[in-house]
Amino acid sequence: MFEGILTPNGVYWDKARISNVLSNPVYKGTAIYGKTKASRISKKPSGGPRQFKTKIDEQIIVENAHEPIISLKDCFLSNEALQ
């Protein structure tokens, strides 16, 4: 399907990588703020604060925050083709 095409990281594209890109809301023009928070109690071995995911109702989601990289129609069609 994508034989010989490398990602920016130098690995080959596959179905899982493409699916991850297409399911990322950033590519559809959505910005999500506050997806993680820093723990005030738990620390990493390096001494820095641990990050943890927030609940969806604590996040700020802004639709159409920027120009989409992929249209919703193309995203829908691509997701159908990958299944």
MDAnalysis code that builds the backbone (N, CA, C; Angstrom):
import MDAnalysis as mda
import numpy as np

u = mda.Universe.empty(249, n_residues=83, atom_resindex=np.repeat(np.arange(83), 3), trajectory=True)
u.add_TopologyAttr("name", ["N", "CA", "C"] * 83)
u.add_TopologyAttr("resid", np.arange(1, 84))
u.add_TopologyAttr("resname", ["MET", "PHE", "GLU", "GLY", "ILE", "LEU", "THR", "PRO", "ASN", "GLY", "VAL", "TYR", "TRP", "ASP", "LYS", "ALA", "ARG", "ILE", "SER", "ASN", "VAL", "LEU", "SER", "ASN", "PRO", "VAL", "TYR", "LYS", "GLY", "THR", "ALA", "ILE", "TYR", "GLY", "LYS", "THR", "LYS", "ALA", "SER", "ARG", "ILE", "SER", "LYS", "LYS", "PRO", "SER", "GLY", "GLY", "PRO", "ARG", "GLN", "PHE", "LYS", "THR", "LYS", "ILE", "ASP", "GLU", "GLN", "ILE", "ILE", "VAL", "GLU", "ASN", "ALA", "HIS", "GLU", "PRO", "ILE", "ILE", "SER", "LEU", "LYS", "ASP", "CYS", "PHE", "LEU", "SER", "ASN", "GLU", "ALA", "LEU", "GLN"])
u.atoms.positions = np.array([
    [0.829, -1.199, 0.000],
    [0.000, 0.000, 0.000],
    [0.872, 1.261, 0.000],
    [1.769, 1.401, 1.001],
    [2.640, 2.565, 1.109],
    [4.092, 2.107, 1.070],
    [4.344, 1.151, 0.234],
    [5.657, 0.535, 0.166],
    [6.718, 1.561, -0.200],
    [7.757, 1.620, 0.604],
    [8.886, 2.495, 0.314],
    [8.750, 3.910, 0.825],
    [7.606, 4.276, 1.391],
    [7.413, 5.637, 1.906],
    [7.711, 5.639, 3.395],
    [8.630, 6.504, 3.804],
    [9.031, 6.573, 5.197],
    [8.352, 7.743, 5.910],
    [8.123, 7.568, 7.201],
    [7.626, 8.647, 8.040],
    [8.780, 9.606, 8.307],
    [8.509, 10.780, 8.888],
    [9.614, 11.685, 9.240],
    [10.624, 11.042, 10.204],
    [10.178, 10.034, 10.966],
    [11.073, 9.347, 11.901],
    [11.889, 8.246, 11.234],
    [11.651, 8.006, 9.953],
    [12.432, 7.030, 9.212],
    [11.918, 5.602, 9.252],
    [10.668, 5.404, 9.704],
    [10.073, 4.069, 9.682],
    [8.989, 4.042, 8.611],
    [8.631, 2.841, 8.178],
    [7.645, 2.721, 7.114],
    [6.230, 2.977, 7.628],
    [5.429, 3.605, 6.789],
    [4.017, 3.812, 7.102],
    [3.307, 2.464, 7.090],
    [2.393, 2.281, 8.006],
    [1.552, 1.096, 8.007],
    [0.143, 1.521, 8.422],
    [-0.750, 0.567, 8.415],
    [-2.161, 0.850, 8.700],
    [-2.344, 1.497, 10.078],
    [-1.639, 1.014, 11.070],
    [-1.764, 1.535, 12.432],
    [-1.277, 2.979, 12.523],
    [-0.163, 3.291, 11.879],
    [0.367, 4.665, 11.917],
    [-0.588, 5.639, 11.220],
    [-1.122, 5.234, 10.097],
    [-2.058, 6.092, 9.365],
    [-3.325, 6.288, 10.178],
    [-3.805, 5.237, 10.798],
    [-5.001, 5.322, 11.634],
    [-4.777, 6.282, 12.797],
    [-3.598, 6.239, 13.410],
    [-3.285, 7.160, 14.508],
    [-3.313, 8.613, 14.051],
    [-2.757, 8.876, 12.887],
    [-2.761, 10.244, 12.357],
    [-4.195, 10.707, 12.093],
    [-4.981, 9.858, 11.442],
    [-6.337, 10.251, 11.069],
    [-7.266, 10.384, 12.274],
    [-6.961, 9.717, 13.370],
    [-7.804, 9.827, 14.559],
    [-7.367, 10.978, 15.468],
    [-6.272, 11.630, 15.134],
    [-5.789, 12.758, 15.920],
    [-6.636, 13.989, 15.592],
    [-7.319, 14.565, 16.589],
    [-8.210, 15.701, 16.315],
    [-7.505, 16.943, 15.783],
    [-6.209, 17.060, 15.998],
    [-5.465, 18.224, 15.500],
    [-5.559, 18.321, 13.985],
    [-5.528, 17.181, 13.292],
    [-5.574, 17.180, 11.838],
    [-6.935, 17.627, 11.304],
    [-7.955, 17.603, 12.156],
    [-9.298, 18.044, 11.759],
    [-9.570, 19.481, 12.178],
    [-8.561, 20.164, 12.734],
    [-8.705, 21.563, 13.118],
    [-9.107, 21.776, 14.565],
    [-9.091, 20.740, 15.374],
    [-9.503, 20.836, 16.776],
    [-8.281, 21.011, 17.669],
    [-8.399, 21.912, 18.635],
    [-7.357, 22.091, 19.646],
    [-7.904, 21.604, 20.982],
    [-7.087, 20.881, 21.727],
    [-7.488, 20.389, 23.042],
    [-6.443, 20.853, 24.051],
    [-6.916, 21.586, 25.056],
    [-6.041, 22.114, 26.093],
    [-6.330, 21.408, 27.415],
    [-5.303, 21.178, 28.195],
    [-5.469, 20.566, 29.501],
    [-5.642, 19.066, 29.462],
    [-5.029, 18.384, 28.485],
    [-5.150, 16.925, 28.402],
    [-4.395, 16.243, 29.542],
    [-3.375, 16.912, 30.062],
    [-2.614, 16.362, 31.180],
    [-2.415, 17.435, 32.244],
    [-2.140, 16.964, 33.451],
    [-1.801, 17.853, 34.565],
    [-0.561, 17.303, 35.249],
    [0.162, 18.195, 35.899],
    [1.334, 17.784, 36.658],
    [0.914, 17.476, 38.090],
    [1.381, 16.349, 38.591],
    [1.085, 15.958, 39.963],
    [1.872, 16.837, 40.928],
    [1.228, 17.248, 42.006],
    [1.931, 18.033, 43.026],
    [2.586, 17.123, 44.057],
    [2.205, 15.846, 44.036],
    [2.702, 14.911, 45.049],
    [3.696, 13.923, 44.453],
    [3.279, 13.224, 43.386],
    [4.090, 12.163, 42.793],
    [5.205, 12.757, 41.931],
    [6.409, 12.254, 42.112],
    [7.573, 12.739, 41.367],
    [8.201, 11.610, 40.562],
    [8.813, 11.976, 39.449],
    [9.597, 11.036, 38.654],
    [10.930, 10.788, 39.379],
    [11.632, 9.722, 39.010],
    [12.961, 9.504, 39.612],
    [13.905, 10.688, 39.394],
    [13.687, 11.431, 38.317],
    [14.542, 12.596, 38.040],
    [14.200, 13.781, 38.930],
    [13.075, 13.680, 39.656],
    [12.681, 14.764, 40.552],
    [11.579, 15.646, 39.988],
    [11.301, 15.541, 38.699],
    [10.249, 16.348, 38.082],
    [8.865, 15.788, 38.403],
    [7.840, 16.593, 38.229],
    [6.482, 16.111, 38.526],
    [5.997, 15.102, 37.495],
    [5.220, 14.127, 37.932],
    [4.609, 13.159, 37.019],
    [3.423, 13.813, 36.333],
    [3.219, 13.471, 35.074],
    [2.073, 13.943, 34.308],
    [0.985, 12.879, 34.363],
    [-0.261, 13.294, 34.460],
    [-1.361, 12.345, 34.386],
    [-2.464, 12.923, 33.526],
    [-3.244, 12.043, 32.890],
    [-4.314, 12.464, 31.990],
    [-5.481, 13.021, 32.787],
    [-6.127, 14.024, 32.233],
    [-7.312, 14.602, 32.855],
    [-8.566, 13.967, 32.254],
    [-9.666, 14.130, 32.955],
    [-10.948, 13.646, 32.447],
    [-11.390, 14.554, 31.302],
    [-12.175, 13.998, 30.395],
    [-12.617, 14.750, 29.211],
    [-13.379, 16.017, 29.599],
    [-14.137, 15.976, 30.702],
    [-14.915, 17.159, 31.102],
    [-14.040, 18.238, 31.733],
    [-12.766, 17.954, 32.009],
    [-11.837, 18.953, 32.533],
    [-11.028, 19.606, 31.412],
    [-11.119, 19.062, 30.206],
    [-10.348, 19.573, 29.085],
    [-11.097, 20.693, 28.374],
    [-10.350, 21.565, 27.742],
    [-10.936, 22.627, 26.921],
    [-10.768, 22.203, 25.468],
    [-11.896, 21.966, 24.795],
    [-11.879, 21.505, 23.405],
    [-12.413, 22.616, 22.514],
    [-11.604, 23.034, 21.562],
    [-11.980, 24.116, 20.653],
    [-12.032, 23.562, 19.236],
    [-13.257, 23.414, 18.715],
    [-13.436, 22.971, 17.331],
    [-13.070, 24.121, 16.395],
    [-12.564, 23.798, 15.228],
    [-12.194, 24.787, 14.207],
    [-11.237, 25.845, 14.761],
    [-10.301, 25.418, 15.589],
    [-9.320, 26.342, 16.168],
    [-8.303, 26.795, 15.118],
    [-8.134, 25.992, 14.090],
    [-7.204, 26.324, 13.008],
    [-7.654, 25.607, 11.745],
    [-7.027, 25.953, 10.666],
    [-7.336, 25.331, 9.373],
    [-7.062, 23.824, 9.451],
    [-8.034, 22.989, 9.108],
    [-7.788, 21.541, 9.153],
    [-6.747, 21.113, 8.126],
    [-5.970, 20.136, 8.480],
    [-4.985, 19.580, 7.561],
    [-5.663, 18.560, 6.654],
    [-6.668, 17.886, 7.181],
    [-7.450, 16.923, 6.405],
    [-8.929, 17.253, 6.610],
    [-9.710, 17.233, 5.546],
    [-11.130, 17.550, 5.670],
    [-11.853, 16.416, 6.392],
    [-12.988, 16.731, 7.006],
    [-13.771, 15.710, 7.689],
    [-14.212, 14.633, 6.715],
    [-14.547, 15.038, 5.488],
    [-14.963, 14.072, 4.459],
    [-13.818, 13.115, 4.152],
    [-12.619, 13.666, 3.918],
    [-11.456, 12.820, 3.619],
    [-11.126, 11.914, 4.795],
    [-11.263, 12.444, 6.003],
    [-10.980, 11.647, 7.203],
    [-11.954, 10.492, 7.300],
    [-13.219, 10.763, 7.070],
    [-14.247, 9.722, 7.124],
    [-13.968, 8.649, 6.069],
    [-13.680, 9.084, 4.844],
    [-13.417, 8.135, 3.760],
    [-12.146, 7.317, 4.053],
    [-11.132, 7.966, 4.597],
    [-9.888, 7.265, 4.914],
    [-10.110, 6.240, 6.014],
    [-10.869, 6.607, 7.039],
    [-11.150, 5.672, 8.128],
    [-11.941, 4.462, 7.625],
    [-12.865, 4.698, 6.716],
    [-13.625, 3.579, 6.135],
    [-12.686, 2.655, 5.345],
    [-11.783, 3.246, 4.586],
    [-10.873, 2.449, 3.760],
    [-9.905, 1.632, 4.614],
    [-9.559, 2.132, 5.796],
    [-8.608, 1.428, 6.650],
    [-9.249, 0.263, 7.408],
    [-10.576, 0.234, 7.472],
    [-11.231, -0.838, 8.238],
    [-11.423, -2.077, 7.438],
])
